[in-house]
């Protein structure tokens, strides 16, 4: 299905107020990219220089229509000031041009003249996507001028966010269509776009004609999993961070995943998403400690301290015994139901997640690649933030080193070892063994954890919410800030777990996977998690090789041996 697209969106006005989302083509950029990269399309952008007068604009539109005659679908994208004028023969609606003057209809392009220049009704399906700035809701009066076309039109303020525009909504649903690997009818496509605009606070008008037109992308048949598509198209940057990890895993074998990962790295509106996608698109470039020392990114005094007096976690005792895990419907998802009891041996759990200084001690002793973000941020050491961008494999290597280190110093009894906690041990700690939703009780409270509702929007140093958010033994930040690896295997599917609840420790979930593509359970939520997902029972998963900007870990051990503090 080939698409011809005409973009008419003045970016500057000499006599009318500027439109923030239209300046410099911002409202067009994502839609242009989606059409150009993922669809068989030919695009003509009619710039300000060809919109000098209504007559010039009509000629430009007529020329563009002729150039796109061979295309199966014609897409016309309008954006700008729209004005209504009362005339003897009724109301006329006109699109302002760069030199238009308010109150002078002859300086503007009449919508009915634009419609005539497009030659509607000649058998070719036409889609009109219109973002209008007007003192009144003129979107409803624009549609009748395009009789026989599909029209998605919306009025917005001049300083509205691009995310609330028809252009942005159409770009998002086209991206979702490409990710699904399927085709979709134009009415269905526009209906989803309309719903997205409404969710962003807009009031769109949708007019559907009788044409049975369908749209498909270049990636027909190449389908991303539903949960990846949902994260990829989400307006929430945290969800798109999660999409990056999945796309990176799929990229070696899936062209659309590679394309999507590069798009996020270069075009996503959130700097954190762009940076993470860029890192994951070149996973073989983790910096070495020598490089960071030479470049002064890791301070020499901190490195020397890591060699002489390695910073290590403090372990706190947890009694084990009969503990309550999971929830019953309607709470939670299927994979964390039902509520049930298990018996745990006593264990110890670190007060905090592993910090950058503690992880540096491991690298100084053992060598190995540093977390990717260390090379771009030398402020990490000021507050000794939690270490992130470490995979399950990295975390497991740290545990093996800490076991050897504490055996050598006598801080750990022979035969005992440091591990990641099982998900049962982690959940028992976060719920105090009683099945509480949070370490502080059952009532969600964003003042006690760094989650989306708290409003910080970044990883912070451990303990900022203590002691009110600590569990009974004193472990900090079990909820929010960074999600935490466990040693429990989820399975090899990105959606349905091989190992669900009730928890059974002898069913294979506590044996490290020897197959490629193993996913492990992560717990606790992170700074970008919604309140309903940041609790003691929600289970999530990541590939063992994933490195995430909100992914950290804390260590555990069985109770025997000396306590390290």
Buried (B, 14 or more C-beta within 10 A) or exposed (E): BEBBBBBBBBBEBEEBEEBBBBBEBBBBBBBBBBBEBBBEBBBBBBBBEBBEBBEBBBEBBBBBBEEBEEBBBBBBBBBBBBBBBEEEEEEBBBBBBBBBBEEEBEBBBBBBBBBBBBBBEEEBBBBBBBBBBBEEEBBEBBBEBBEBBBBBBBBBEBEBBBBBBBBBBBBBBBBBBBBBBBBBBBBBBBBBBBBBBBEBEBEBBBBBBEBEBBBBBBBBEBBBBEBBBBBBBBEBBBBBBBBBBBBBBBBEEBEBBBBBBBBBBEBBBBEBBBBBBBBBBEBEEBBBBEBBBEEEBBEEEBBEBBEEEBBBBEBBEBBBEEBBBBBEEEBBBEBBBEBBBBEBEEBBBBBBBBBBBBBBBBBBBBEBBBBBBBBEEBEBBEBBBBBBBBBBBBBBBBBBBBBBBBBEEEBBBEEBBBBBBBBBBBBBBBBBBEBBBBBBEEEBBBEBBBBBBBEBBEBBBBBBBBEEBBBEBBBBBBBBBBBBBBBBBBBBEBEEBBBBBEBEEEEEBBEEBEEEEBBBBBBBBBBBBEBEBBBBBBBBBBBBBBBBBBBBBBBBBBBBBEEBE
